[in-house]
Amino acid sequence: MSRRMWKGTSCGLIRYYGTVIRKGEACMITRKQFIAAILSTTTSCLLSACTGGTMSTKKQEAREEAAQQAAAEENGAEGNTGEAVDLTGSTLVVATTYGPYTQILEYFAIPILAEQEAVLQVVEYKSADEANSAVKSGKADACFCQQLNELNAYNLENSKGLSYVGGVYYRPYGAFSTKHDTLHEIAQDETIVIPSGAVGKGRALLLLNQEGIIKLNNPNKLDSTTFDIAENPLSVQFREVEASELARQLDDADYVILDPNATSSITEESSTDEGATDEGAAEESTTDEGASTESDVANANVLQPRISDAIVIEASDGVAATQYASVMATTPNLKDDARIAALMELLHSNEFSLFMQDTYGQELIPTA
């Protein structure tokens, strides 16, 4: 199989030689080869593929240190004489949906599990409901296709629901400004533009509560509104704007809080690229699919902010990062399955953090 560039990421990742399990195919690439490929990509191919310029020395050193630590952990594991789960010959089928869910398993987990002669088969479905149904019917062992809040909603609507296994990553909201370097430069009575949708509005207010700009009655309430503000010492004003219009406010507003993925309709690149869709942003969209409006044409020339440009983002241990994290789920009787536990261990490893940083930057942040 020939190499191809990874689509829809902030910093392209090479698809390594070998075959990848995707609806029945097989993969054979060792864990050590994968680590070596990551380092090789970091120092050569990846640099030339990125559009954001050369990487800083500090970032380079951080990646090398993480890779060395991962290799050290591997060597330690090889020398461990304790009991270990033998996954040789085992097969785990995971149902996913399009985008990072499939990408992460296909490009990260499959090659590493192959080192243990274990097969991870990724079956991609058109929707989370279809993927969930595949798990409930026994066609798949687990699913990686939705955020925790979406899983909770699914379980409320369906009997014999699925069990939460663990979070994998989240897409952070951030505060942006073309006038200030920090959110704490905000002055008395200044205005902050926030999303008008329930999800975006709640996350924006939770972010401001996190930074101490306001104090909410309940700092864990996901659907907070301005009526839930208990303290606002600077008398900050709020202006609510549709998600598709948020980026247009950056030139004039003091601060704008948004999720760059939710405003993908105004990116310079096509929104059909892999990874461009935000699983939780459907609520924010107000334009019919395929419709073309004067606003769309005007927005086409608006520069789309990236999360790396944010002056502050949601903390990884915050309630929003937890509830809106993309998670692994399975049936109650497979919740403690050794194969799923081994996969989750990989997705919470230092190697995974390195992979996510190199592939997505701050666009997707590991939960562990």
BALOBA-1460 file (C-alpha; in Angstrom, 3 decimals):
// residues 368
<rec num="1" residu="m" x="0.000" y="0.000" z="0.000"/>
<rec num="2" residu="s" x="1.417" y="3.360" z="-0.954"/>
<rec num="3" residu="r" x="1.754" y="6.310" z="1.370"/>
<rec num="4" residu="r" x="-0.722" y="9.172" z="1.422"/>
<rec num="5" residu="m" x="-0.963" y="12.429" z="3.287"/>
<rec num="6" residu="w" x="-3.351" y="12.680" z="6.200"/>
<rec num="7" residu="k" x="-6.273" y="14.963" z="5.323"/>
<rec num="8" residu="g" x="-8.007" y="17.394" z="7.615"/>
<rec num="9" residu="t" x="-5.273" y="17.762" z="10.230"/>
<rec num="10" residu="s" x="-3.337" y="20.808" z="11.333"/>
<rec num="11" residu="c" x="-0.040" y="19.118" z="10.614"/>
<rec num="12" residu="g" x="-0.043" y="16.269" z="8.043"/>
<rec num="13" residu="l" x="0.845" y="12.765" z="9.211"/>
<rec num="14" residu="i" x="2.245" y="10.186" z="6.824"/>
<rec num="15" residu="r" x="0.374" y="6.912" z="6.501"/>
<rec num="16" residu="y" x="3.101" y="4.338" z="6.949"/>
<rec num="17" residu="y" x="3.808" y="1.422" z="4.654"/>
<rec num="18" residu="g" x="1.733" y="-1.610" z="5.511"/>
<rec num="19" residu="t" x="-1.900" y="-2.601" z="5.346"/>
<rec num="20" residu="v" x="-4.524" y="-1.158" z="7.641"/>
<rec num="21" residu="i" x="-7.533" y="-2.988" z="8.970"/>
<rec num="22" residu="r" x="-10.534" y="-1.264" z="7.534"/>
<rec num="23" residu="k" x="-13.591" y="-3.403" z="6.969"/>
<rec num="24" residu="g" x="-11.645" y="-6.646" z="6.798"/>
<rec num="25" residu="e" x="-8.113" y="-5.667" z="5.781"/>
<rec num="26" residu="a" x="-5.107" y="-6.571" z="7.901"/>
<rec num="27" residu="c" x="-2.257" y="-4.595" z="9.381"/>
<rec num="28" residu="m" x="1.247" y="-5.717" z="10.252"/>
<rec num="29" residu="i" x="3.568" y="-3.009" z="11.586"/>
<rec num="30" residu="t" x="5.431" y="-3.297" z="14.882"/>
<rec num="31" residu="r" x="5.203" y="-0.972" z="17.825"/>
<rec num="32" residu="k" x="8.918" y="-0.135" z="17.612"/>
<rec num="33" residu="q" x="8.554" y="0.604" z="13.907"/>
<rec num="34" residu="f" x="5.675" y="2.947" z="14.722"/>
<rec num="35" residu="i" x="7.733" y="4.906" z="17.277"/>
<rec num="36" residu="a" x="10.638" y="5.092" z="14.849"/>
<rec num="37" residu="a" x="8.288" y="6.288" z="12.111"/>
<rec num="38" residu="i" x="6.887" y="9.025" z="14.355"/>
<rec num="39" residu="l" x="10.407" y="10.308" z="15.075"/>
<rec num="40" residu="s" x="11.399" y="10.064" z="11.437"/>
<rec num="41" residu="t" x="8.268" y="11.914" z="10.366"/>
<rec num="42" residu="t" x="8.848" y="14.591" z="12.991"/>
<rec num="43" residu="t" x="12.382" y="15.320" z="11.783"/>
<rec num="44" residu="s" x="11.846" y="15.096" z="8.031"/>
<rec num="45" residu="c" x="8.619" y="14.504" z="6.116"/>
<rec num="46" residu="l" x="6.296" y="16.170" z="8.592"/>
<rec num="47" residu="l" x="8.317" y="19.383" z="8.574"/>
<rec num="48" residu="s" x="7.971" y="19.760" z="4.829"/>
<rec num="49" residu="a" x="4.265" y="18.870" z="4.870"/>
<rec num="50" residu="c" x="3.192" y="21.404" z="7.488"/>
<rec num="51" residu="t" x="1.921" y="24.756" z="6.331"/>
<rec num="52" residu="g" x="2.558" y="26.464" z="9.613"/>
<rec num="53" residu="g" x="6.316" y="26.840" z="9.167"/>
<rec num="54" residu="t" x="9.146" y="25.084" z="10.957"/>
<rec num="55" residu="m" x="8.650" y="23.646" z="14.417"/>
<rec num="56" residu="s" x="10.194" y="25.284" z="17.413"/>
<rec num="57" residu="t" x="13.137" y="23.692" z="19.177"/>
<rec num="58" residu="k" x="11.123" y="23.351" z="22.370"/>
<rec num="59" residu="k" x="8.341" y="21.445" z="20.617"/>
<rec num="60" residu="q" x="10.901" y="19.226" z="18.910"/>
<rec num="61" residu="e" x="12.597" y="18.453" z="22.212"/>
<rec num="62" residu="a" x="9.247" y="17.768" z="23.877"/>
<rec num="63" residu="r" x="8.307" y="15.249" z="21.179"/>
<rec num="64" residu="e" x="11.674" y="13.509" z="21.361"/>
<rec num="65" residu="e" x="11.436" y="13.337" z="25.149"/>
<rec num="66" residu="a" x="7.927" y="11.857" z="24.964"/>
<rec num="67" residu="a" x="9.053" y="9.285" z="22.397"/>
<rec num="68" residu="q" x="12.056" y="8.315" z="24.530"/>
<rec num="69" residu="q" x="9.817" y="7.951" z="27.554"/>
<rec num="70" residu="a" x="7.419" y="5.771" z="25.575"/>
<rec num="71" residu="a" x="10.317" y="3.591" z="24.400"/>
<rec num="72" residu="a" x="11.597" y="3.331" z="27.987"/>
<rec num="73" residu="e" x="8.152" y="2.254" z="29.168"/>
<rec num="74" residu="e" x="8.063" y="-0.364" z="26.428"/>
<rec num="75" residu="n" x="11.438" y="-1.752" z="27.460"/>
<rec num="76" residu="g" x="10.268" y="-1.818" z="31.058"/>
<rec num="77" residu="a" x="7.151" y="-3.678" z="30.064"/>
<rec num="78" residu="e" x="9.207" y="-6.254" z="28.141"/>
<rec num="79" residu="g" x="11.266" y="-6.892" z="31.264"/>
<rec num="80" residu="n" x="8.261" y="-7.122" z="33.556"/>
<rec num="81" residu="t" x="7.941" y="-10.619" z="35.002"/>
<rec num="82" residu="g" x="4.466" y="-9.984" z="36.404"/>
<rec num="83" residu="e" x="1.258" y="-11.363" z="34.933"/>
<rec num="84" residu="a" x="0.212" y="-9.783" z="31.658"/>
<rec num="85" residu="v" x="-2.850" y="-10.269" z="29.507"/>
<rec num="86" residu="d" x="-2.043" y="-12.331" z="26.425"/>
<rec num="87" residu="l" x="-3.872" y="-10.790" z="23.480"/>
<rec num="88" residu="t" x="-2.268" y="-13.086" z="20.889"/>
<rec num="89" residu="g" x="-4.803" y="-14.102" z="18.290"/>
<rec num="90" residu="s" x="-7.571" y="-11.939" z="19.742"/>
<rec num="91" residu="t" x="-9.822" y="-9.741" z="17.617"/>
<rec num="92" residu="l" x="-11.601" y="-6.601" z="18.772"/>
<rec num="93" residu="v" x="-14.220" y="-4.992" z="16.534"/>
<rec num="94" residu="v" x="-14.863" y="-1.289" z="17.125"/>
<rec num="95" residu="a" x="-17.668" y="0.627" z="15.431"/>
<rec num="96" residu="t" x="-16.796" y="4.222" z="14.516"/>
<rec num="97" residu="t" x="-18.053" y="7.136" z="12.473"/>
<rec num="98" residu="y" x="-16.209" y="9.244" z="9.911"/>
<rec num="99" residu="g" x="-13.361" y="11.518" z="10.960"/>
<rec num="100" residu="p" x="-11.010" y="11.426" z="13.961"/>
<rec num="101" residu="y" x="-12.807" y="8.414" z="15.456"/>
<rec num="102" residu="t" x="-11.690" y="6.214" z="12.571"/>
<rec num="103" residu="q" x="-8.419" y="8.047" z="11.995"/>
<rec num="104" residu="i" x="-7.148" y="7.587" z="15.548"/>
<rec num="105" residu="l" x="-7.766" y="3.852" z="15.638"/>
<rec num="106" residu="e" x="-6.592" y="3.233" z="12.100"/>
<rec num="107" residu="y" x="-3.381" y="5.202" z="12.284"/>
<rec num="108" residu="f" x="-2.431" y="4.784" z="15.926"/>
<rec num="109" residu="a" x="-3.972" y="1.784" z="17.703"/>
<rec num="110" residu="i" x="-3.996" y="-0.837" z="14.945"/>
<rec num="111" residu="p" x="-0.223" y="-0.843" z="14.316"/>
<rec num="112" residu="i" x="0.624" y="-1.059" z="18.018"/>
<rec num="113" residu="l" x="-1.834" y="-3.855" z="18.831"/>
<rec num="114" residu="a" x="-0.481" y="-5.776" z="15.841"/>
<rec num="115" residu="e" x="2.807" y="-6.059" z="17.773"/>
<rec num="116" residu="q" x="0.950" y="-8.324" z="20.192"/>
<rec num="117" residu="e" x="-0.517" y="-10.238" z="17.242"/>
<rec num="118" residu="a" x="-3.903" y="-8.807" z="18.183"/>
<rec num="119" residu="v" x="-6.324" y="-7.648" z="15.517"/>
<rec num="120" residu="l" x="-8.273" y="-4.406" z="15.858"/>
<rec num="121" residu="q" x="-10.963" y="-4.193" z="13.210"/>
<rec num="122" residu="v" x="-12.505" y="-0.786" z="12.623"/>
<rec num="123" residu="v" x="-15.946" y="-0.694" z="11.006"/>
<rec num="124" residu="e" x="-17.109" y="2.762" z="10.023"/>
<rec num="125" residu="y" x="-20.818" y="3.622" z="10.126"/>
<rec num="126" residu="k" x="-22.721" y="6.635" z="8.830"/>
<rec num="127" residu="s" x="-24.083" y="7.656" z="12.231"/>
<rec num="128" residu="a" x="-23.520" y="7.153" z="15.942"/>
<rec num="129" residu="d" x="-26.927" y="5.491" z="16.236"/>
<rec num="130" residu="e" x="-25.897" y="2.866" z="13.682"/>
<rec num="131" residu="a" x="-22.586" y="2.305" z="15.471"/>
<rec num="132" residu="n" x="-24.359" y="1.979" z="18.834"/>
<rec num="133" residu="s" x="-26.832" y="-0.495" z="17.354"/>
<rec num="134" residu="a" x="-23.942" y="-2.575" z="15.998"/>
<rec num="135" residu="v" x="-22.572" y="-2.913" z="19.529"/>
<rec num="136" residu="k" x="-25.951" y="-3.769" z="21.047"/>
<rec num="137" residu="s" x="-26.591" y="-6.403" z="18.367"/>
<rec num="138" residu="g" x="-23.169" y="-7.992" z="18.840"/>
<rec num="139" residu="k" x="-21.772" y="-7.004" z="15.435"/>
<rec num="140" residu="a" x="-19.133" y="-4.900" z="17.212"/>
<rec num="141" residu="d" x="-17.533" y="-5.179" z="20.644"/>
<rec num="142" residu="a" x="-17.282" y="-1.446" z="21.337"/>
<rec num="143" residu="c" x="-18.020" y="1.888" z="19.723"/>
<rec num="144" residu="f" x="-15.999" y="5.070" z="19.417"/>
<rec num="145" residu="c" x="-18.387" y="7.503" z="17.768"/>
<rec num="146" residu="q" x="-19.821" y="10.074" z="20.179"/>
<rec num="147" residu="q" x="-19.321" y="12.454" z="23.055"/>
<rec num="148" residu="l" x="-20.244" y="11.544" z="26.633"/>
<rec num="149" residu="n" x="-23.288" y="13.832" z="26.659"/>
<rec num="150" residu="e" x="-24.498" y="12.160" z="23.460"/>
<rec num="151" residu="l" x="-23.972" y="8.696" z="24.962"/>
<rec num="152" residu="n" x="-25.962" y="9.725" z="28.039"/>
<rec num="153" residu="a" x="-28.777" y="11.011" z="25.825"/>
<rec num="154" residu="y" x="-28.745" y="7.769" z="23.830"/>
<rec num="155" residu="n" x="-29.008" y="5.706" z="27.014"/>
<rec num="156" residu="l" x="-31.985" y="7.769" z="28.202"/>
<rec num="157" residu="e" x="-33.837" y="7.035" z="24.981"/>
<rec num="158" residu="n" x="-32.888" y="3.365" z="24.624"/>
<rec num="159" residu="s" x="-33.414" y="0.479" z="27.000"/>
<rec num="160" residu="k" x="-30.410" y="-1.704" z="27.778"/>
<rec num="161" residu="g" x="-28.063" y="1.151" z="26.983"/>
<rec num="162" residu="l" x="-24.307" y="1.128" z="26.580"/>
<rec num="163" residu="s" x="-21.682" y="1.442" z="29.294"/>
<rec num="164" residu="y" x="-19.125" y="4.244" z="29.360"/>
<rec num="165" residu="v" x="-15.560" y="2.900" z="29.193"/>
<rec num="166" residu="g" x="-13.475" y="6.070" z="29.138"/>
<rec num="167" residu="g" x="-12.824" y="9.412" z="27.469"/>
<rec num="168" residu="v" x="-10.281" y="9.725" z="24.658"/>
<rec num="169" residu="y" x="-10.158" y="13.359" z="23.480"/>
<rec num="170" residu="y" x="-12.101" y="16.615" z="23.429"/>
<rec num="171" residu="r" x="-12.359" y="19.638" z="21.146"/>
<rec num="172" residu="p" x="-11.697" y="22.760" z="23.220"/>
<rec num="173" residu="y" x="-13.515" y="26.052" z="23.064"/>
<rec num="174" residu="g" x="-11.279" y="29.103" z="23.268"/>
<rec num="175" residu="a" x="-11.327" y="32.855" z="23.800"/>
<rec num="176" residu="f" x="-9.923" y="34.916" z="20.923"/>
<rec num="177" residu="s" x="-8.953" y="38.557" z="20.600"/>
<rec num="178" residu="t" x="-7.155" y="40.726" z="18.061"/>
<rec num="179" residu="k" x="-6.786" y="43.497" z="20.641"/>
<rec num="180" residu="h" x="-5.630" y="41.731" z="23.804"/>
<rec num="181" residu="d" x="-3.016" y="39.123" z="24.727"/>
<rec num="182" residu="t" x="-4.880" y="37.794" z="27.753"/>
<rec num="183" residu="l" x="-8.452" y="37.537" z="28.902"/>
<rec num="184" residu="h" x="-7.492" y="39.284" z="32.124"/>
<rec num="185" residu="e" x="-6.891" y="42.552" z="30.275"/>
<rec num="186" residu="i" x="-10.652" y="42.956" z="30.019"/>
<rec num="187" residu="a" x="-11.844" y="46.353" z="31.244"/>
<rec num="188" residu="q" x="-15.020" y="47.522" z="32.963"/>
<rec num="189" residu="d" x="-18.134" y="47.203" z="30.767"/>
<rec num="190" residu="e" x="-16.286" y="45.643" z="27.827"/>
<rec num="191" residu="t" x="-18.206" y="43.236" z="25.596"/>
<rec num="192" residu="i" x="-17.572" y="39.535" z="25.043"/>
<rec num="193" residu="v" x="-19.183" y="37.866" z="22.035"/>
<rec num="194" residu="i" x="-20.432" y="34.342" z="22.770"/>
<rec num="195" residu="p" x="-22.336" y="31.706" z="20.755"/>
<rec num="196" residu="s" x="-26.123" y="31.936" z="20.788"/>
<rec num="197" residu="g" x="-26.635" y="28.152" z="20.710"/>
<rec num="198" residu="a" x="-27.277" y="26.418" z="24.031"/>
<rec num="199" residu="v" x="-24.143" y="24.267" z="23.932"/>
<rec num="200" residu="g" x="-21.795" y="27.039" z="22.831"/>
<rec num="201" residu="k" x="-23.267" y="29.582" z="25.227"/>
<rec num="202" residu="g" x="-22.924" y="27.227" z="28.173"/>
<rec num="203" residu="r" x="-19.323" y="26.357" z="27.338"/>
<rec num="204" residu="a" x="-18.411" y="30.025" z="26.847"/>
<rec num="205" residu="l" x="-19.762" y="30.958" z="30.276"/>
<rec num="206" residu="l" x="-18.041" y="27.965" z="31.886"/>
<rec num="207" residu="l" x="-14.765" y="29.137" z="30.324"/>
<rec num="208" residu="l" x="-15.243" y="32.635" z="31.762"/>
<rec num="209" residu="n" x="-16.078" y="31.088" z="35.135"/>
<rec num="210" residu="q" x="-12.892" y="28.988" z="34.862"/>
<rec num="211" residu="e" x="-10.853" y="32.166" z="34.355"/>
<rec num="212" residu="g" x="-12.553" y="34.062" z="37.186"/>
<rec num="213" residu="i" x="-14.086" y="36.732" z="34.939"/>
<rec num="214" residu="i" x="-17.558" y="35.810" z="36.203"/>
<rec num="215" residu="k" x="-18.905" y="33.464" z="38.842"/>
<rec num="216" residu="l" x="-21.762" y="31.111" z="38.011"/>
<rec num="217" residu="n" x="-24.379" y="29.912" z="40.478"/>
<rec num="218" residu="n" x="-23.492" y="26.372" z="39.451"/>
<rec num="219" residu="p" x="-20.031" y="25.968" z="37.842"/>
<rec num="220" residu="n" x="-21.002" y="22.480" z="36.655"/>
<rec num="221" residu="k" x="-24.148" y="23.451" z="34.771"/>
<rec num="222" residu="l" x="-23.517" y="22.750" z="31.097"/>
<rec num="223" residu="d" x="-26.468" y="24.754" z="29.790"/>
<rec num="224" residu="s" x="-25.734" y="27.890" z="31.793"/>
<rec num="225" residu="t" x="-27.084" y="31.195" z="30.482"/>
<rec num="226" residu="t" x="-26.360" y="34.793" z="31.445"/>
<rec num="227" residu="f" x="-29.190" y="34.475" z="33.980"/>
<rec num="228" residu="d" x="-27.031" y="31.956" z="35.876"/>
<rec num="229" residu="i" x="-24.270" y="34.513" z="36.551"/>
<rec num="230" residu="a" x="-23.965" y="35.113" z="40.299"/>
<rec num="231" residu="e" x="-21.101" y="37.611" z="40.180"/>
<rec num="232" residu="n" x="-19.901" y="39.905" z="37.392"/>
<rec num="233" residu="p" x="-17.475" y="42.333" z="39.066"/>
<rec num="234" residu="l" x="-16.432" y="44.033" z="35.805"/>
<rec num="235" residu="s" x="-20.003" y="44.359" z="34.542"/>
<rec num="236" residu="v" x="-18.976" y="42.490" z="31.398"/>
<rec num="237" residu="q" x="-21.524" y="42.781" z="28.592"/>
<rec num="238" residu="f" x="-22.471" y="39.767" z="26.472"/>
<rec num="239" residu="r" x="-23.538" y="39.712" z="22.838"/>
<rec num="240" residu="e" x="-24.881" y="36.424" z="21.498"/>
<rec num="241" residu="v" x="-24.144" y="35.576" z="17.858"/>
<rec num="242" residu="e" x="-24.839" y="32.545" z="15.657"/>
<rec num="243" residu="a" x="-21.888" y="30.165" z="15.403"/>
<rec num="244" residu="s" x="-21.435" y="30.776" z="11.651"/>
<rec num="245" residu="e" x="-20.981" y="34.514" z="12.310"/>
<rec num="246" residu="l" x="-18.618" y="34.379" z="15.294"/>
<rec num="247" residu="a" x="-15.327" y="34.626" z="13.398"/>
<rec num="248" residu="r" x="-16.578" y="37.766" z="11.635"/>
<rec num="249" residu="q" x="-16.713" y="39.512" z="15.021"/>
<rec num="250" residu="l" x="-12.973" y="39.211" z="15.684"/>
<rec num="251" residu="d" x="-12.001" y="42.482" z="14.017"/>
<rec num="252" residu="d" x="-14.392" y="44.620" z="16.034"/>
<rec num="253" residu="a" x="-15.148" y="42.817" z="19.295"/>
<rec num="254" residu="d" x="-12.901" y="42.914" z="22.355"/>
<rec num="255" residu="y" x="-13.203" y="39.162" z="22.841"/>
<rec num="256" residu="v" x="-14.942" y="36.298" z="21.042"/>
<rec num="257" residu="i" x="-15.441" y="32.828" z="22.506"/>
<rec num="258" residu="l" x="-15.973" y="30.061" z="19.983"/>
<rec num="259" residu="d" x="-15.186" y="26.562" z="18.822"/>
<rec num="260" residu="p" x="-13.278" y="26.885" z="15.510"/>
<rec num="261" residu="n" x="-14.641" y="23.517" z="14.384"/>
<rec num="262" residu="a" x="-18.229" y="24.736" z="14.730"/>
<rec num="263" residu="t" x="-17.613" y="27.572" z="12.260"/>
<rec num="264" residu="s" x="-16.035" y="25.417" z="9.555"/>
<rec num="265" residu="s" x="-18.385" y="26.879" z="6.925"/>
<rec num="266" residu="i" x="-16.111" y="29.918" z="6.677"/>
<rec num="267" residu="t" x="-12.771" y="28.144" z="6.407"/>
<rec num="268" residu="e" x="-10.585" y="28.667" z="3.366"/>
<rec num="269" residu="e" x="-10.430" y="24.897" z="2.894"/>
<rec num="270" residu="s" x="-13.411" y="22.722" z="2.021"/>
<rec num="271" residu="s" x="-15.457" y="21.632" z="5.015"/>
<rec num="272" residu="t" x="-15.702" y="18.162" z="3.493"/>
<rec num="273" residu="d" x="-12.081" y="17.370" z="4.380"/>
<rec num="274" residu="e" x="-11.602" y="14.585" z="6.903"/>
<rec num="275" residu="g" x="-11.742" y="15.780" z="10.478"/>
<rec num="276" residu="a" x="-13.431" y="19.072" z="9.619"/>
<rec num="277" residu="t" x="-16.759" y="18.147" z="11.184"/>
<rec num="278" residu="d" x="-17.363" y="18.758" z="14.865"/>
<rec num="279" residu="e" x="-19.415" y="15.914" z="16.343"/>
<rec num="280" residu="g" x="-21.114" y="18.298" z="18.763"/>
<rec num="281" residu="a" x="-21.585" y="21.272" z="16.476"/>
<rec num="282" residu="a" x="-24.746" y="20.155" z="14.695"/>
<rec num="283" residu="e" x="-26.879" y="22.185" z="17.062"/>
<rec num="284" residu="e" x="-25.029" y="25.353" z="16.097"/>
<rec num="285" residu="s" x="-25.821" y="25.082" z="12.372"/>
<rec num="286" residu="t" x="-28.766" y="27.092" z="11.120"/>
<rec num="287" residu="t" x="-28.357" y="26.776" z="7.342"/>
<rec num="288" residu="d" x="-29.973" y="23.957" z="5.370"/>
<rec num="289" residu="e" x="-27.506" y="21.474" z="3.921"/>
<rec num="290" residu="g" x="-26.403" y="22.490" z="0.450"/>
<rec num="291" residu="a" x="-27.981" y="25.937" z="0.686"/>
<rec num="292" residu="s" x="-25.995" y="28.905" z="-0.628"/>
<rec num="293" residu="t" x="-26.681" y="32.351" z="0.794"/>
<rec num="294" residu="e" x="-25.207" y="35.827" z="0.430"/>
<rec num="295" residu="s" x="-23.895" y="35.415" z="3.968"/>
<rec num="296" residu="d" x="-22.022" y="32.261" z="2.906"/>
<rec num="297" residu="v" x="-20.330" y="34.151" z="0.076"/>
<rec num="298" residu="a" x="-19.355" y="36.999" z="2.380"/>
<rec num="299" residu="n" x="-18.048" y="34.585" z="4.986"/>
<rec num="300" residu="a" x="-15.853" y="32.818" z="2.435"/>
<rec num="301" residu="n" x="-13.280" y="35.593" z="2.744"/>
<rec num="302" residu="v" x="-13.192" y="35.574" z="6.561"/>
<rec num="303" residu="l" x="-10.026" y="34.080" z="8.005"/>
<rec num="304" residu="q" x="-10.919" y="31.143" z="10.227"/>
<rec num="305" residu="p" x="-9.216" y="31.210" z="13.648"/>
<rec num="306" residu="r" x="-7.416" y="28.109" z="14.871"/>
<rec num="307" residu="i" x="-7.522" y="26.976" z="18.473"/>
<rec num="308" residu="s" x="-3.751" y="27.532" z="18.643"/>
<rec num="309" residu="d" x="-4.497" y="31.259" z="18.269"/>
<rec num="310" residu="a" x="-6.717" y="31.301" z="21.374"/>
<rec num="311" residu="i" x="-5.576" y="33.338" z="24.368"/>
<rec num="312" residu="v" x="-7.105" y="30.716" z="26.678"/>
<rec num="313" residu="i" x="-8.881" y="27.378" z="26.197"/>
<rec num="314" residu="e" x="-11.015" y="25.065" z="28.305"/>
<rec num="315" residu="a" x="-9.064" y="23.146" z="30.947"/>
<rec num="316" residu="s" x="-8.766" y="19.411" z="30.310"/>
<rec num="317" residu="d" x="-10.099" y="18.657" z="33.803"/>
<rec num="318" residu="g" x="-13.126" y="20.941" z="33.474"/>
<rec num="319" residu="v" x="-16.731" y="19.777" z="33.341"/>
<rec num="320" residu="a" x="-17.088" y="20.754" z="29.651"/>
<rec num="321" residu="a" x="-13.980" y="18.816" z="28.633"/>
<rec num="322" residu="t" x="-15.356" y="15.776" z="30.464"/>
<rec num="323" residu="q" x="-18.957" y="15.915" z="29.288"/>
<rec num="324" residu="y" x="-18.087" y="16.804" z="25.703"/>
<rec num="325" residu="a" x="-15.209" y="14.330" z="25.470"/>
<rec num="326" residu="s" x="-15.361" y="11.718" z="22.733"/>
<rec num="327" residu="v" x="-15.642" y="8.381" z="24.501"/>
<rec num="328" residu="m" x="-15.418" y="4.635" z="24.109"/>
<rec num="329" residu="a" x="-18.517" y="2.631" z="25.015"/>
<rec num="330" residu="t" x="-19.534" y="-1.011" z="25.081"/>
<rec num="331" residu="t" x="-22.164" y="-3.366" z="26.476"/>
<rec num="332" residu="p" x="-22.292" y="-3.828" z="30.269"/>
<rec num="333" residu="n" x="-21.006" y="-7.397" z="30.029"/>
<rec num="334" residu="l" x="-17.912" y="-6.298" z="28.056"/>
<rec num="335" residu="k" x="-17.063" y="-3.261" z="30.162"/>
<rec num="336" residu="d" x="-14.137" y="-5.074" z="31.835"/>
<rec num="337" residu="d" x="-13.066" y="-6.999" z="28.740"/>
<rec num="338" residu="a" x="-9.264" y="-7.370" z="28.528"/>
<rec num="339" residu="r" x="-9.179" y="-6.423" z="24.836"/>
<rec num="340" residu="i" x="-11.029" y="-3.152" z="25.434"/>
<rec num="341" residu="a" x="-8.889" y="-2.436" z="28.508"/>
<rec num="342" residu="a" x="-5.739" y="-2.894" z="26.407"/>
<rec num="343" residu="l" x="-7.052" y="-0.488" z="23.777"/>
<rec num="344" residu="m" x="-7.941" y="2.135" z="26.392"/>
<rec num="345" residu="e" x="-4.490" y="1.786" z="27.946"/>
<rec num="346" residu="l" x="-3.004" y="2.700" z="24.574"/>
<rec num="347" residu="l" x="-5.368" y="5.666" z="24.212"/>
<rec num="348" residu="h" x="-4.246" y="6.977" z="27.608"/>
<rec num="349" residu="s" x="-0.515" y="6.492" z="26.991"/>
<rec num="350" residu="n" x="2.342" y="8.921" z="26.406"/>
<rec num="351" residu="e" x="2.644" y="7.554" z="22.881"/>
<rec num="352" residu="f" x="-0.936" y="8.584" z="22.214"/>
<rec num="353" residu="s" x="-0.324" y="12.098" z="23.524"/>
<rec num="354" residu="l" x="2.642" y="12.358" z="21.142"/>
<rec num="355" residu="f" x="0.544" y="11.117" z="18.237"/>
<rec num="356" residu="m" x="-2.268" y="13.563" z="18.981"/>
<rec num="357" residu="q" x="0.087" y="16.519" z="19.311"/>
<rec num="358" residu="d" x="1.851" y="15.713" z="16.046"/>
<rec num="359" residu="t" x="-1.396" y="15.026" z="14.183"/>
<rec num="360" residu="y" x="-3.931" y="17.500" z="15.543"/>
<rec num="361" residu="g" x="-2.006" y="20.016" z="17.644"/>
<rec num="362" residu="q" x="-4.488" y="21.673" z="20.001"/>
<rec num="363" residu="e" x="-7.500" y="20.942" z="17.811"/>
<rec num="364" residu="l" x="-8.072" y="17.652" z="19.649"/>
<rec num="365" residu="i" x="-6.699" y="17.220" z="23.168"/>
<rec num="366" residu="p" x="-6.337" y="13.839" z="24.923"/>
<rec num="367" residu="t" x="-8.397" y="13.472" z="28.083"/>
<rec num="368" residu="a" x="-5.620" y="11.575" z="29.852"/>
